[in-house]
Amino acid sequence: MDRAATFELEMTRHIRAPRERVFDAFTDQAALAVWHCPRGMGVVEASADARVGGQYRIVMGARDGEQHVAHGEYQLLDRANFLAYTWGWESGELPASARTLIEVTLTDQDGGTRLHMRHSGFPDEPTRDSHNGGWQSVFNRLSDYLDPEGSAGTLTVYGNPRSTYCRTVRMALEEKGLRYKLDPLTPHTPELLEHNPFGRVPAFSDGPIEFYETRAILSYINEAFDGPSLIPQTGPTARARNEQWISLINCHAYDAMVRRYVLQYVFPKGADGQPDRKVIDAAVPEIVAQLDALEQAYGERDYLVGNTVSMADLFFAPIAMYLEMFPETKALLDARPNIQRGQAAMRARPSYAATMPELG
């Protein structure tokens, strides 16, 4: 077994499973068929002859039908401790004849397993670096496969559950049927700044892969995981409408409905500790225009775009819940039957009930 003296990629992960199970996940073809591909792909075919000199082959398929095929030969197998195997692509950026070497070392750590991988033999830095994100994603799937909590072992939402944006992300995860952890961090705290340099909620992590900004987080959740699509699949017009309503909410409605209206009641800043009526009275006409646009968007449907829930609904529903709690906007919603119908449809969804914040 020779380790090529070229560019190397190394990473370490903690897997909450015994070393024997982690080792077997690399050598059992049924296991490889479950986890050995990046998020957003699936293993179409896997074969493994787990002995020195034995061959393996993994066919990874994307949702658009494109396939990537990895193959190689087992070089050394020491169950529960170490394995080494060559790695090559049948097509792609590396020539089909090129072989890199993967070495996996397993040790006990914190009731689970410390997995250290060295992937060597890359001809240059860009090729090495292009494999980094893929391996991170693959090992996230390995954790999902072995961790007793499933995807909750890798997926974490950081933020106060009363935040509308935090709830939007949580509803998306629920719609996808994903388990996750909620870390109820407060904005601008040192703990949150570790995940979002701007200190706002929510932030999101999938193992070492992290995102902030709600629209980006939802895009990742939608593309990386199986389950119903949160983007309309009925053509470019519907997809553009989805983005239009998300933009309206993020760029206009959130400011008027939440910052200048709801928060005036929740955290009064007027005289004698009362809501500032000037701020509220200036916001209400803008809210009226925004609700009129959304009322028209629903038409006869239960959802903002098409006949199934989309990201646009997940952005609006948490805000609408707060609007129903205060006098001016409750009256505005009562006068808009399409929005009322749409919010009734959202309240009936399990994702809505599962993410209901505790209000005080």
C-alpha positions, 0 to 999 in steps of 0.5 A, a space after each residue: 500500500 503506497 500513499 502518493 506524496 501529492 496533495 492530501 485532504 484530511 478530515 475528522 468526524 465524531 460518529 455516535 456509534 461503535 467502531 465496529 458499526 462504523 467500519 462495517 458501514 464502509 464494507 457492507 454493500 447494503 450499508 453503502 447503498 444507504 449512505 455513500 453519496 452526498 446530500 441531494 443524491 442517491 445511491 443507484 447501485 453499490 457492490 463491495 467485495 470487502 477483502 484485500 484485493 476485492 473491488 467496490 463500485 458505487 453509482 451515485 445518481 442526481 435528481 436530474 438523472 446524471 450519474 457519478 461512478 466511484 470504484 476502487 480496491 480494498 488495500 487493507 482491512 483491520 476491522 474496527 480500527 483501520 481500512 484503506 482503499 483506492 478511489 477513482 472516478 469512471 468519469 469526471 475531473 480526474 482521469 479514469 486511470 487516476 487512483 487516489 488513496 483513502 485511509 480511514 482510522 477509527 478510535 474510541 471517543 466520547 462514547 462513540 467513534 472518532 473517524 479520521 480520513 486521509 484522502 491522498 494522491 490529488 494532482 493539484 489543490 483545486 482537485 483536492 479542494 473540490 472533494 472537500 464539500 462532497 466528503 463533508 456531505 457524505 459523512 453527514 449521511 453516514 452520521 444520519 445512518 448510524 446516529 441513534 437520533 438520525 438526522 438530528 445528530 447533524 441538523 441544528 437550527 440556532 435561534 429563538 423559536 418565537 422568531 418568525 424566520 426561525 419558525 420558517 426554517 423549522 417548518 421546512 424541516 418538518 415538511 421534509 420529515 427531518 429530525 433536528 435539534 433546536 438551539 434557542 440562541 439569542 441574537 448577537 450573543 457570542 454563541 450565535 456569532 459563532 454561526 452567523 457573523 451578523 448575529 441574526 437568527 436563524 443560523 443552521 448547520 448540517 454537521 460542519 456545513 453551515 448557513 445563515 439567511 433564511 432563504 439560503 437555508 430553505 434552498 439547502 434543505 429543499 435540494 439536499 433532502 428527500 421529501 416533497 419539494 418546497 418550490 413549485 414544480 409546475 413551470 417557471 411562472 410558478 417558481 418565479 411567483 414563489 420567489 416574488 412572494 418571498 421577496 415581498 415578505 423579506 423586503 417589505 412585509 416583515 419590516 411593516 408587519 413585524 418590526 414596525 407593528 407586532 414588535 410595537 406591541 410586544 416591546 412597547 417603546 412609546 410614552 409610559 411604556 405603551 406602543 408608539 402609535 405614530 409608528 403603528 399608524 404609519 405601518 398600517 397603510 403599508 400592511 393593507 397594501 401588502 395584505 391586498 396583494 397576498 389576498 389576490 395571490 391566493 385566489 381560490 386556492 389554499 396556498 400562495 402558489 399552486 395547490 401545494 405548500 411552498 416556501 412562500 407559505 412557510 415565510 408568511 404563516 408565522 407572520 400571519 399568526 402574530 397579525 391575528 393577535 393584535 387589533 388592527 391587523 386582526 380586523 384586516 385579516 378578518 376582511 380577507 377571506 382568501 388569506 383566512 382560508 390559506 392560514 386555516 390550511 397552514 394551521 391544519 398542517 403538522 409542521 405548523 403544530 410542531 413548531 408552535 412557539 410558547 408565547 408569554 
